[in-house]
Amino acid sequence: MVVKIQTTYSSEQLLDCLQAIEQAAGRKREIVWGPRTLDLDILLIVMKSFIRIG
């Protein structure tokens, strides 16, 4: 499943939130690259900035 969101969080803040959700759901990191009970990933971040001149 893929979910598209918009947020005002920085990429670091978003990652912290996703890892907190994984931890609250009981995710355990037992085997590197092994099966996971829950895996939330950030696939793409597009940062938009606006510069006002004048």
N, C-alpha and C positions, 0 to 999 in steps of 0.2 A: 504494500500500500504506500502511496506517496501522497503527502499533504503539502499544499502550498499555503504559506502564511505571510503576513506582513507584520513587522514589529519595529519598535523603536529601540530594541535591545541591540547592543553591540554583538559581534560574533562571539566574543568571550562570554558575555552574559547569557546568550542563547545556549551555548554549549553547557554552561553551568546548570541552566534550567533543565535541559534534556538529561544530563547526568543525574540530577536530583530525582527526576521522574523514574529513571531506570533503577536507581537505588531504592526508592520508595516501593517500587514494584518487586523488589527482592532479587534484582539481577546480581549474579555473582560472576566475577571474572576468574574462572578456574583454569581454563585451558586457552592459551594464546591461539587465536584464529579458530577456536572451537565453537560448538553450538551455544546459542544464547537464549535465555528465556525471554529477553526483550532487548531490542537493538534499535536505538533512535539515532539517526545520522543526519548531518547537515549536508545536503547535496550541492547546493548552490547559494551563494550570497551575492546579491547585487546591491552595491552601495550607491546611493544617489546623493549628490551634493549640489547645491546651488550657490553661485557666487553673484552677489549683487554689486554692480559697478555703478558708482555715482552717488 
